[in-house]
Amino acid sequence: MRGNPENLRQAARAKHDAALLRAEKGLKAVLRAQEPVTFEGVAAAGGVSKDFLYRIPELRARITKLREQQLPTRRTFITSQYAEASELDTSSIVRTLTAKLATERASHRQELAELNQALAAAHGQILALKRRLPNAESGDGHHISG
């Protein structure tokens, strides 16, 4: 069997956990600096992508909640009509759908990689079994006499 899927899973988990830790530190840095909480600001402060922040439901909910808590102070600078329009902004819908698409793509890539590994392992097992058979067929379709 080629490769070790468990090692790949552990490496992916470690990479994910490290990015999650960076995102948490980025969020804390934004809060400490008393900057507006935005996905872009947290991503920049944590050295992660906005897509990553949107894909983690708990982190996404925290950022959204903190951002909404800051809205009343920002609304003093803009009219309530503008605020309502910005909340319904299509760009947020696009970001949401883009994040969902990225999640689905990542999931499909992972699934495809696992299936390819399983297929390679199955091919290897088939080849090993064919070599052990006393009357295995040769590559040209004729039986090998033993």
N, C-alpha and C positions, 0 to 999 in steps of 0.2 A: 504494500500500500504506500502510495507516495504522499508526502507531506503529513502534517499532523493537524487535523481540524481543531482539536482542542487547544493547541498552542495558538492557532490563529484567533480563536474565540477569546482566549485570555488576553492576547495582545490588543485586540479590538476593544475589549472591556477596559483594559488599562488606559488606552488612548482616550476612550470616552470619559472615564473617571477623571483623568487629568484635565480634559477640556471643561468638565463640569466644575472642577475646583477653580480653574482660571475664571470661569464665568461668575462664580460666587464671589471671588475676590474682586472682579470688575464691578459687580453690583455694589459691594461694600465701599469700593473706592469712589464710585459716583455719589453714593449717599454721604460719605465723609466729606466730600468736596462740596456738598450741597448743590450739586448740579441737577438739572432736570433729568428724571429717570426716563430714558428712551432706550429702545432696543439697540439703536446705533451707538449710543454713548456707552452702554454696558458692553457691547461687543468690542468696541475700541479699547475700553479700559481693561477688559479681560483677555484680549488677544484671541477671541473666538469669532466665528461668523455669526451674522444675524440669523442665518438659516438654522444654525445650531441652537440658538436661544429659542426660536419659534418651535423647534422640534421637541423640546423637553417641556412637557405639559406643566410640571410644577414650577419650573423656572419662568416659563412664559406667564403663568398666572400671577406670580409674585411681581414680575416687572409690570404687568398690566395694572395690577392693584396699586402699586406704588405710583405709577404714572397717573392713574385716576385720582389718587389722593392729592397729587400736586396740581391737578387741573384747576381747582377753585382759585388758587393764587395766580395762575396764569390767565384765568378768565377776566380778571380785573383789567387786563390790558387789551382785551378784545371784546367785541360785542357778543352777546349770547347767540345771536343769529349765526355769526361766523363760527362759533364753537360747535353749534349743532351741525352745520354743514361739514365741518372738518371731521366730526365723529362719524359721519356717514360717507366719508371720503372713499372713493373707489380704490384708492391706492392701498388702503388697509385690507380691502377684500382681495386685491391682487397679491399682497404680501402673504395673506393667510393661505390662499390657494397655491401660491408658489412654494410656501413651506410644506404644505401637504403633498404637493407633487414631488418635492425633493425627498420627503420621507418615504413616499412610495417607491421612488427610484432607488434609494439606498437599500430599502428592504428587498426589492427585486434583484439588485446587484448581489446582495449577500446570499439570497436564495439560489441564484444562478451559480455563484461560486461554490456553494455547498453541493449543488447537484452535479456540477462538473467534477468535483473531487470524488463524489460517490460513483459517478460514471467511470472515471479513471480507475478507481479501486475495483469496480466490477469487471472492467476489461482485463485488468491484471489477474484477477481471480479466474476468469474464463480461460485466459492463456495458460495459467499454471495448471488448471484442470485438464486442458487439452493435451498438454505435454505429458501428463501422467497416464492418459488413456493408452492402452496397448494398441488399439486399432484407430488411432487418431488420423483424421484426414490430412493429407498434405495440402499445401496452398493451391494446387491445381485441381482439386476436387477428387483426386484418386486416393484410395486407401493405401496407407503405408503398410507393406507387409512386414510382420515382425517375426 
